Amino acid sequence: MAGNIGDSCYFPRDISKGTYGGDVNCLQQYLQHTGYLSEDPTGYFGEVTETAVKKWQSAVGLPGSSSPSSGSLDAASRAWYARKHGLPCPNSTSTAEAKGGGKGQKKTCIDVCAEFGGVQDCQTRCVKADTEKKHACREACQVAFSSACDRAFPSNTDNGPQNYKTCLQFLEASCKDTCHSY
């Protein structure tokens, strides 16, 4: 794992203006520590994040899906980020891919659950290589933890956005602790 906050993000989906989640928060942390974003991460992908992504895409020579520097974190941007940080390419640890493997191939599946208020949010990631277990755990944890934060602190409630942002501040340490054995 890289040493800076935001250097170990897993992006299992395309993200763009109007989306929110733990992956958005992690992207914002990365953009902040690399100098493209001056505001604190919120987990919400708005105009400020879109502008920061465009600047980052231009700086690294990454064209967007429909036009240069589109401002969305699409498949090409996610793959570039993963390669740059020594992470598996997006969706390479997905359950769908592992289930679609050849007959007789052994797969290891990692289940991670996060619980707030008595409700669990769980994610599973399956891999074929033992060396990928850490990444599978970290990706599953990032998605489960951010889903649990969202369920516990919905944006349409009083203090929801602020509480969600506070909840996400514990994501990295919690996932590091959860996945330490890999």
N, C-alpha and C positions, 0 to 999 in steps of 0.2 A: 504494500500500500504506500502511496505517496504520503508525504508529511504534512502538506497544507490542507486546511479545510476546503472542501470543494474539489480536491484532486481524486476522490474516490467515489464519484457519483455514478449511479447506474440509471440509465435512461431507457426504460423498457417501452416507451411510447414517444411519438412525436409530441412536442409541446410548443404552444404558440400563444399569442395574445388571447386572454380570457380563461386560460387554464390555471389550475393551482394544484399544489401537492408537494410532497417531500422532494420529488425530483426537481421541481421548480425552485424550491428553497436551496437545494444543493447547487443547482446551476447558478443561482444568484450569489451564493458564497464563492463559487469559483470566479465568476465575473468580478466580484468585489475585490478579491485578493489579487487578481491579475490586472486591476486598474480600469476595467471597463464599466463598472457600476459603482457609484458613490453612495448609494442609499443602502440601508440595512436590509437583509433578506426578509421577505414577508411570506413567501410561498405562493404569492399571486403573480402571474405573468401579465403585467400591464404594459403601458407605453414605454415606461422607463426601462424595463427589462428588454423589451423588443429593440429599443435603440441600442442598448448595450450589446445584445446578441449581434445586431448588424455590424457594430464596430468590431467586435471580436471576429466575425466571419470575414470581414474585409481584411483585417490585420493578418489573419492566418491564410488568406487566399482561398477561402472556402465559399464557393457559390451556393446560394440557397436552391431550393427545389425548383422554383419557377423563375427566379431572377437572381442576379448576384446579390448577396447579402440580404436575403429575404426577411431576416429577423425571427424566423421560426427555427426551432431545433428539430430539423428533419432527419431522415435516415443518414444522409451523408454527413451531417454535422455530428450526429451521435456516434457514427463509426469513427470519424476523425478523432473525437475526444477519447474514445475507448482505446484506440491505437496509441495515441499520445501518452496516455496514462497507464499503459500496460494492462488494460482491463479486457475482458472478453468482449467481442463485438456485440452490439445490441441484439437481444433475444437469443443469443447462443446458449443461455442457461435456462431457456423457457421450458415449461412443462410440455408444450406442444411439440417442440423439436425432439425432446428426449423420448416422448411416446412414439414418435414416428421413426425411431431408429430401427436398424436391422434386427432380424430375429436373433436371439441369443446374445445380443450385446447387453452387458451389464450396465445398469444406470444407478446412480445414487441420487435419491431425492432428499432435499432438505426442506423441512417444514418450519416456519417461523410464525409465531403468533404474538400479537401485542394486545393488551387488554386494558381498557379504561372503562370504568362504570359498569363492570360486569359483562361487557360484550367483547368477544374476541374478534379480531381481524387477523386472518391467517393467509399466508402466501406459501406456495411451494415452487421450488426451482429444482430441476433435475439436470444432472450432468453425467457425462460418460467418463471423464477423467478425474481421478482423485485430486489432481492439482487445481481443479476448478471449484472444489467444495467451498472454499473461502468466498469466492466471488458469488456463488449461488446463494450462500447464506446472507451475505451483505446485501445483495439485490432484494431477496425475499424480505429481509428485515426492513430495508428502506421503504418498500411499498407497504408492508403490513403496519409499520409504525406510523407512517403518514396517514394511512387510512383510518387508524384508530384515533389519531389526533383530530381528523376531520369529523369522524362520527361523534367524538366527545365534545367538540367545540365547533359546531356548524357556523358558517359565516353569516347566516341570517338571524342569529341570536345576539342579545346584548353581550358585548365584549367578545363575541365569537372570533372575529379576525385577530384580535390581540392575543387571546388565549391560545388560538391555533399557532400563531407565531411563536409564543412562549413554549408550547408543547414541542414544536419542531426543533427547538434549541437543544433538546435532550436526545434527538435522533442519533447523531453520530456516536456519542458515548454509549448509548444503549446498544446500538448495533455492534460496536466494537466489543463490548462485553459479551453480548449474546453469541457472537461468532468467534470468540477468542480461541476456541479449541481447534479451529480449522486453520 
